[in-house]
């Protein structure tokens, strides 16, 4: 974790921070000095607390030990805040049986644990897990946050059948210590067909 503590204050000042558990006992004392990111008149000060947990209270003080800010610490949770940590691909197409499904998805923060890609039948708890026909290519071509998933439907012919929808799920990933399970893609196998010459995905 990094930059759990943030405070705007006047440029050139020295700030310190203390972190308390919900019961009032000390978590970390005198995190000092907070690193300064210099602006014109106002600066953003940031600090790290290695042991901070959701629900802890942060108290930020100036060089005269006067309390100038703080509040409850809330960890990043999917769907909460400025943006979700994991951005799914959505519905990626209707494929012929035995084709290869390939789609991209991305994360806008670093995952502290990558988790595992699993494919579920939409109406069932049956699953196929990496590496059974699934290629999980994270940060492909050295592009941080951009990920590519390929699923070879021919690798498990009895599982991937016609006239069904499938969910691609990222299971057991972690974002700043918070476990994240997310649907990153949905595809179907010959379940959106108009005729034998037309479908949305594949070739």
N, C-alpha and C positions, 0 to 999 in steps of 0.2 A: 504494500500500500504506500501511497505517497500523497503529499499535499492534502491531508485530511483537515487541516486547520487553515482557514482563510479569513483575512480581514483587510478591509480597505481603511487606510489611515494616511496621515500627512506624510509627504515625502521626507526621507531622511531621519525618521524616528526609529527607535528601537522598541520592538514589542516582544513580550514573552507570553507563554500560554501554560495553563495547568489543565489537566484532564481528570475528571472525577467520575466514579462509578455512580449509578443511579441511587445507591444507598448513601452517597456523600463521601465515601472513602476515596483516597487518592489513587488514580490510575498511573499517571506520570506527572512529575512536578517540574516546573520551570523549564519548559522547552524553549531554549533561548540560544541566540536570537532568531526570530523568525526571518527567513530569507526574504529579501526585498526585491520586487519586480518593479523597477522605477518607471513612473509615469511623469506627467508634467508637474502637477501640484500634489496629486494623490497617488499613492502606491498600493499595489496589492502585495500583502505579506502572506507567505505560506509557511507551514510547518508540518513536520511528520511526527506521528505518534504510532510506534510499532505495535502497541497493545490495544489500541482503541477499539471499542465495540459499539454496535448500535445501541442507542439509549444513554451513552455517556454524555456528560455535560462538559463543554469547553469554556474556560474563563480566560479572556485575553486582557492583558494589562499593559500600560505604557511604562516608560522608564521611571516614573514616580510611584509605581505600584498602584495606580488608579485603574479600576476596572473600566475598560472602554468597549467591550463587546463579548460575544460568545453565544452559546446556545446548545441545543441537543444535537448530537451527531447522528445522522441517519445514513446508512450505507446505501449505495446504489442498488436499486431493485428494478427488474425489467419493467418497462412501461411507465416508470416514475421518473420525473425530472425532465431535463431539456430534451433528451432523446433516449430511446431504448438502447441497451447495450448490443442486442442482437437484432439485425435486420433480415427478415426472411425473404425468400424469393417469391413466395406465393405459389399460385398454380403455374406449373411449368410445362404442361402439355399432355396430350393424349398420345400414347405410343403403341406401336405394334408389339405383339408378343415377341420376346427375345431380342429386342433392341437395347441400346444403351441410353439411359437417361442422364443428361448432363446439365447442371445448372450452377449458377453462382449465387452466393449470399455473402453478407459481410458483418463485421463487428466494428463498432465505433469506439470501443475501449479494449484494452488488452485483457484477455482471459487469463486468470491465474491458474486455471485447469481447463484443458481443452475439451474434456468430455468425450462422448462416443456417439457416432452417427448410427441411428437405428431406423429401420423401415418397418412400418406397421400397416397391416390391412386396416382400412378406415373404420370398419365396423367390428374389429377384433383386437385382442391383445397379443395375437401371434406376431412375432418379430423376426427380422433378419438384422444382424449386427455386423459392423466392420470386423474382419475384412472380407466377409463372405460376398464377393462380387461388388463390394463397395469401395471406391477409392476416395479417400478423404484428403484433399490437397489444400492444406492451410497456407495462407500467405503466398499463394502461387506466384511464380515469376518474381519473388522477392517483394511483392506488393502487400505491405502490412495491412491487415484487416480485410483483405479480399480473399475469399475462399471458394474452392470449386469442388463440387461433389459429383461423382459419376457412379451410376448404378447399372451393372450389367444384368439385365433381366434374364439372360440365358444361363446365369450362374446358379439359378435355383428355379428350374422350370415348374416344379410342383407348387411353389409358393407364389410366383408371379403369374397370375392367370388373367384371362380376358374378362371384360365387363366389371372391373373393380377399380376403386380409387385407393391410393396409398398415401400415407403420411410419412414424411422424412423428418425425424426428430433428433435434435441435439440433446443428449441426455447426460446429466451429471457434470455439466460445465460449471465453472465458478467465476463470478465477477466480483472482485474485491471481497472474496470470502463468502459471498452469497451464492448458493447453489442455483443454477439456472437450467431449466428444462424447457425447450422451445421447439415448436414446429418451424422448420426452416424451408420446407417445400412440400408441395402436393402434386402428385401426378396420377394419371389414370392409364389403364391398358385397354385399348379398344372399347372405351366406354363413352365416347363422345362422337362416334362415327356417324357421318351422313351417308357415305357409301365407301366402297373398298378403295377409292382413289384419294380420299381426303381425311386428314386428321391434323391436329394442331402441332404435335411434337414429332421429333425423329425425322426420318427421311421418307 
